[in-house]
Amino acid sequence: QVQLVESGGGLVQPGGSLTLSCAASGRSVSTSLMGWYRQAPGKQRELVAQVGSIGIATYSDPVKGRFRISRDNAKNILYLQMNSLKPEDTAIYYCNLKSWPPPDYWGQGTQVTVSS
């Protein structure tokens, strides 16, 4: 049974930083295609960052240069370090593990609010 549990969300001022964590069980983060998605109110869920088994990371244009996805293989945790946060980064952030065959696995989400 695969489980993903996110943590680290909260309220932060514009320009601030947060680091999200996704603790995985039942599957190794090092051998899986994993990512962070976000969903803002009234908008569709969108991919923020993704990292594959060989460690190549990709980012959406809005977060490129500000966010960094990483993983601790020993602890089986996926991270998302978010810097220079903007109000438009406000959303629920979800951890995702790609599965074949589908469906993918999702965490429960963690709220990130960027506001002064």
PALUM-846643 format. One record per residue: residue in three letters; x negated, y, z of N, C-alpha, C in turn. Coordinates in nm, 3 decimals, decimal comma, always signed. Each point is the difference from the previous one (the first is absolute). Layout:
<rs>
R  res      nc1      nc2      nc3     cac1     cac2     cac3      cc1      cc2      cc3
R  Ala        X        Y        Z        X        Y        Z        X        Y        Z
...
</rs>
This chain:
<rs>
R  res      nc1      nc2      nc3     cac1     cac2     cac3      cc1      cc2      cc3
R  Gln   -0,085   -0,118   +0,000   +0,085   +0,118   +0,000   -0,088   +0,124   +0,000
R  Val   +0,016   +0,085   -0,101   -0,078   +0,122   -0,011   +0,072   +0,113   +0,075
R  Gln   -0,076   +0,070   +0,081   +0,054   +0,118   +0,070   -0,096   +0,116   -0,015
R  Leu   +0,057   +0,117   -0,023   -0,077   +0,123   -0,011   +0,059   +0,099   +0,101
R  Val   -0,084   +0,055   +0,086   +0,046   +0,092   +0,102   -0,080   +0,130   -0,009
R  Glu   +0,069   +0,108   -0,037   -0,065   +0,130   -0,013   +0,001   +0,075   +0,134
R  Ser   -0,097   +0,088   +0,014   -0,005   +0,090   +0,115   -0,082   +0,122   -0,038
R  Gly   +0,007   +0,103   +0,085   -0,084   +0,116   -0,021   +0,071   +0,123   -0,054
R  Gly   +0,127   -0,013   -0,033   +0,072   +0,116   -0,048   +0,026   +0,100   +0,111
R  Gly   +0,051   +0,116   -0,040   +0,032   +0,102   +0,099   +0,017   +0,135   -0,063
R  Leu   +0,001   +0,101   +0,086   +0,015   +0,139   -0,043   -0,138   +0,066   -0,002
R  Val   -0,031   +0,066   -0,109   -0,129   +0,066   -0,013   +0,019   +0,132   -0,072
R  Gln   -0,084   +0,097   +0,031   +0,009   +0,129   -0,066   -0,063   -0,005   -0,139
R  Pro   +0,043   +0,087   -0,089   -0,064   +0,005   -0,133   -0,151   +0,019   +0,014
R  Gly   -0,074   -0,075   -0,081   -0,145   +0,003   +0,007   -0,058   -0,103   +0,095
R  Gly   +0,084   -0,064   +0,077   -0,045   -0,098   +0,096   -0,024   -0,137   -0,062
R  Ser   -0,034   -0,096   +0,088   -0,033   -0,135   -0,044   +0,074   -0,104   +0,082
R  Leu   +0,024   -0,113   -0,061   +0,057   -0,117   +0,067   -0,060   -0,124   -0,063
R  Thr   -0,010   -0,106   +0,078   -0,040   -0,129   -0,055   +0,107   -0,103   +0,031
R  Leu   +0,054   -0,059   -0,104   +0,098   -0,106   +0,014   -0,069   -0,136   +0,000
R  Ser   +0,058   -0,092   +0,076   -0,051   -0,136   +0,005   +0,110   -0,098   -0,038
R  Cys   -0,039   -0,109   -0,061   +0,093   -0,107   -0,035   -0,065   -0,132   +0,042
R  Ala   +0,051   -0,056   +0,108   -0,052   -0,128   +0,049   +0,073   -0,113   -0,070
R  Ala   -0,077   -0,085   -0,065   +0,058   -0,109   -0,077   -0,021   -0,134   +0,070
R  Ser   +0,098   -0,086   -0,014   -0,012   -0,137   +0,046   +0,061   -0,092   -0,104
R  Gly   -0,055   -0,120   -0,010   +0,052   -0,097   -0,095   -0,064   +0,005   -0,138
R  Arg   -0,078   +0,106   -0,026   -0,070   +0,014   -0,127   -0,119   +0,090   +0,024
R  Ser   -0,109   -0,025   -0,071   -0,120   +0,080   +0,019   +0,004   +0,127   -0,083
R  Val   -0,030   +0,114   +0,063   -0,003   +0,126   -0,074   -0,115   +0,003   -0,099
R  Ser   -0,103   -0,080   +0,024   -0,118   +0,004   -0,087   +0,023   -0,070   -0,133
R  Thr   +0,095   -0,089   -0,007   +0,022   -0,077   -0,123   +0,132   +0,037   -0,067
R  Ser   +0,063   +0,106   +0,049   +0,130   +0,039   -0,054   -0,006   +0,139   -0,062
R  Leu   +0,089   +0,025   -0,093   +0,019   +0,134   -0,052   +0,093   +0,071   +0,097
R  Met   -0,050   +0,103   +0,065   +0,078   +0,067   +0,103   +0,006   +0,149   -0,028
R  Gly   +0,107   +0,060   +0,049   +0,015   +0,143   -0,026   +0,085   +0,070   +0,103
R  Trp   +0,000   +0,131   -0,013   +0,087   +0,087   +0,079   +0,097   +0,069   -0,095
R  Tyr   +0,126   -0,001   +0,035   +0,103   +0,071   -0,072   +0,063   +0,101   +0,097
R  Arg   +0,072   +0,096   -0,057   +0,073   +0,093   +0,084   +0,134   +0,033   -0,064
R  Gln   +0,093   +0,037   +0,086   +0,132   +0,038   -0,046   +0,046   +0,123   +0,077
R  Ala   +0,017   +0,109   -0,071   +0,051   +0,123   +0,059   +0,152   +0,000   -0,012
R  Pro   +0,067   +0,078   +0,084   +0,147   +0,005   -0,005   +0,050   +0,039   -0,138
R  Gly   +0,092   -0,080   -0,052   +0,059   +0,029   -0,129   -0,086   -0,035   -0,119
R  Lys   -0,114   -0,063   +0,025   -0,091   -0,035   -0,111   -0,025   -0,150   -0,003
R  Gln   -0,049   -0,047   -0,114   -0,033   -0,141   -0,012   -0,133   -0,031   +0,069
R  Arg   -0,015   -0,124   +0,039   -0,126   -0,043   +0,059   -0,108   +0,007   -0,108
R  Glu   -0,117   +0,052   +0,039   -0,109   +0,016   -0,096   -0,130   -0,058   +0,055
R  Leu   -0,082   -0,048   -0,092   -0,130   -0,052   +0,039   -0,094   +0,114   +0,034
R  Val   -0,069   -0,013   +0,111   -0,095   +0,102   +0,045   -0,144   -0,046   -0,028
R  Ala   -0,031   -0,121   +0,043   -0,135   -0,053   -0,017   +0,005   -0,151   +0,002
R  Gln   -0,098   -0,061   -0,067   -0,002   -0,145   -0,011   -0,144   -0,047   -0,005
R  Val   -0,023   -0,118   +0,059   -0,134   -0,058   -0,005   +0,012   -0,149   -0,026
R  Gly   -0,084   -0,051   -0,090   +0,003   -0,140   -0,037   -0,104   -0,082   +0,073
R  Ser   -0,004   -0,127   -0,033   -0,087   -0,092   +0,070   -0,148   +0,031   -0,021
R  Ile   -0,034   +0,066   -0,112   -0,141   +0,032   -0,022   -0,034   +0,140   +0,051
R  Gly   +0,098   +0,067   +0,062   -0,029   +0,124   +0,068   +0,017   +0,127   -0,080
R  Ile   +0,049   -0,010   -0,122   +0,020   +0,121   -0,080   +0,131   +0,067   +0,043
R  Ala   -0,009   +0,127   +0,037   +0,116   +0,075   +0,047   +0,050   +0,096   -0,108
R  Thr   +0,130   +0,014   -0,005   +0,061   +0,098   -0,090   +0,095   +0,088   +0,081
R  Tyr   +0,020   +0,123   -0,047   +0,080   +0,098   +0,072   +0,094   +0,071   -0,096
R  Ser   +0,115   +0,041   +0,053   +0,088   +0,083   -0,080   -0,060   +0,139   -0,009
R  Asp   +0,037   +0,073   -0,104   -0,058   +0,133   -0,020   +0,023   +0,095   +0,117
R  Pro   +0,121   +0,000   +0,061   +0,023   +0,096   +0,110   -0,091   -0,018   +0,120
R  Val   -0,056   -0,119   +0,019   -0,080   -0,024   +0,121   -0,148   -0,019   -0,030
R  Lys   -0,034   -0,004   -0,128   -0,139   -0,025   -0,038   -0,091   +0,107   +0,060
R  Gly   -0,108   -0,044   +0,061   -0,094   +0,091   +0,063   +0,034   +0,035   +0,144
R  Arg   +0,121   -0,034   +0,044   +0,040   +0,029   +0,138   +0,022   -0,126   +0,083
R  Phe   +0,045   -0,107   -0,064   +0,030   -0,125   +0,071   -0,106   -0,104   -0,035
R  Arg   -0,021   -0,091   +0,094   -0,094   -0,110   -0,023   +0,058   -0,129   +0,055
R  Ile   +0,008   -0,102   -0,084   +0,049   -0,131   +0,042   -0,121   -0,088   +0,030
R  Ser   +0,010   -0,076   +0,109   -0,109   -0,089   +0,035   +0,056   -0,118   +0,077
R  Arg   -0,085   -0,097   +0,028   +0,045   -0,117   +0,074   -0,112   -0,053   +0,089
R  Asp   +0,040   -0,057   +0,111   -0,092   -0,069   +0,090   +0,031   -0,148   -0,012
R  Asn   -0,083   -0,069   -0,074   +0,029   -0,141   -0,027   -0,005   -0,086   +0,126
R  Ala   -0,087   +0,035   +0,092   -0,012   -0,078   +0,123   +0,125   +0,012   +0,086
R  Lys   +0,058   +0,121   +0,002   +0,120   +0,022   +0,081   +0,128   -0,023   -0,081
R  Asn   -0,016   -0,017   -0,131   +0,115   -0,019   -0,089   +0,095   +0,120   +0,003
R  Ile   -0,057   +0,119   -0,010   +0,075   +0,125   +0,007   -0,029   +0,084   -0,124
R  Leu   +0,104   +0,059   -0,054   -0,009   +0,096   -0,109   +0,020   +0,139   +0,057
R  Tyr   -0,080   +0,098   -0,048   +0,009   +0,136   +0,050   +0,033   +0,097   -0,114
R  Leu   +0,054   +0,113   +0,040   +0,015   +0,112   -0,091   -0,040   +0,125   +0,078
R  Gln   -0,116   +0,054   -0,034   -0,045   +0,123   +0,061   +0,051   +0,116   -0,084
R  Met   +0,072   +0,091   +0,066   +0,064   +0,111   -0,070   -0,055   +0,131   +0,053
R  Asn   -0,061   +0,077   -0,087   -0,058   +0,130   +0,036   +0,069   +0,112   -0,077
R  Ser   -0,020   +0,120   +0,049   +0,057   +0,119   -0,066   +0,148   -0,020   -0,030
R  Leu   +0,073   -0,045   +0,099   +0,140   -0,033   -0,021   +0,082   +0,124   -0,033
R  Lys   +0,100   -0,023   -0,086   +0,089   +0,106   -0,047   +0,143   -0,036   +0,038
R  Pro   +0,088   +0,100   +0,008   +0,140   -0,030   +0,031   +0,062   -0,103   -0,098
R  Glu   -0,044   +0,004   -0,124   +0,055   -0,094   -0,098   -0,049   -0,144   +0,020
R  Asp   -0,090   -0,021   +0,094   -0,040   -0,136   +0,036   +0,097   -0,063   +0,100
R  Thr   +0,094   +0,078   +0,048   +0,099   -0,050   +0,095   +0,082   -0,112   -0,063
R  Ala   +0,001   -0,115   +0,065   +0,069   -0,117   -0,054   -0,013   -0,115   +0,099
R  Ile   +0,072   -0,106   -0,028   -0,024   -0,127   +0,069   -0,104   -0,076   -0,083
R  Tyr   -0,104   -0,044   +0,066   -0,108   -0,070   -0,068   +0,011   -0,151   +0,028
R  Tyr   -0,009   -0,077   -0,108   +0,017   -0,145   +0,008   -0,127   -0,072   -0,047
R  Cys   -0,033   -0,103   +0,070   -0,109   -0,089   -0,040   +0,059   -0,109   -0,090
R  Asn   -0,073   -0,035   -0,104   +0,048   -0,099   -0,098   -0,107   -0,102   -0,029
R  Leu   +0,041   -0,126   -0,012   -0,088   -0,108   -0,042   +0,064   -0,065   -0,122
R  Lys   -0,072   +0,006   -0,112   +0,053   -0,058   -0,123   -0,001   -0,152   +0,008
R  Ser   +0,111   -0,058   -0,044   +0,013   -0,145   +0,005   +0,042   -0,052   -0,136
R  Trp   -0,061   -0,113   -0,038   +0,044   -0,070   -0,120   +0,028   -0,146   +0,034
R  Pro   +0,120   -0,047   -0,021   +0,111   +0,075   -0,059   +0,059   +0,102   +0,097
R  Pro   +0,077   +0,092   -0,055   +0,066   +0,098   +0,087   +0,096   -0,070   +0,097
R  Pro   +0,045   +0,066   +0,104   -0,012   +0,145   +0,023   -0,126   +0,035   +0,077
R  Asp   -0,036   +0,128   -0,006   -0,109   +0,051   +0,080   +0,039   +0,001   +0,147
R  Tyr   -0,103   +0,023   +0,082   +0,023   +0,017   +0,143   -0,013   +0,149   +0,035
R  Trp   +0,086   +0,043   +0,094   +0,001   +0,140   +0,041   +0,000   +0,011   +0,152
R  Gly   -0,063   +0,105   +0,048   +0,013   +0,031   +0,141   +0,128   +0,077   +0,025
R  Gln   +0,020   +0,036   +0,127   +0,124   +0,069   +0,038   -0,006   +0,149   -0,026
R  Gly   -0,120   +0,052   -0,026   -0,017   +0,142   -0,028   -0,037   +0,081   +0,123
R  Thr   -0,072   +0,109   -0,024   -0,035   +0,093   +0,108   +0,019   +0,142   -0,052
R  Gln   +0,063   +0,083   +0,081   +0,035   +0,135   -0,041   -0,119   +0,093   +0,013
R  Val   -0,026   +0,075   -0,105   -0,101   +0,106   +0,002   +0,072   +0,131   -0,031
R  Thr   -0,014   +0,095   +0,091   +0,062   +0,131   -0,017   -0,108   +0,107   +0,007
R  Val   -0,008   +0,080   -0,105   -0,099   +0,108   -0,005   +0,075   +0,132   +0,007
R  Ser   -0,016   +0,066   +0,112   +0,077   +0,123   +0,022   -0,069   +0,086   +0,105
R  Ser   +0,016   +0,131   -0,015   -0,053   +0,091   +0,100   +0,107   +0,035   +0,102
</rs>
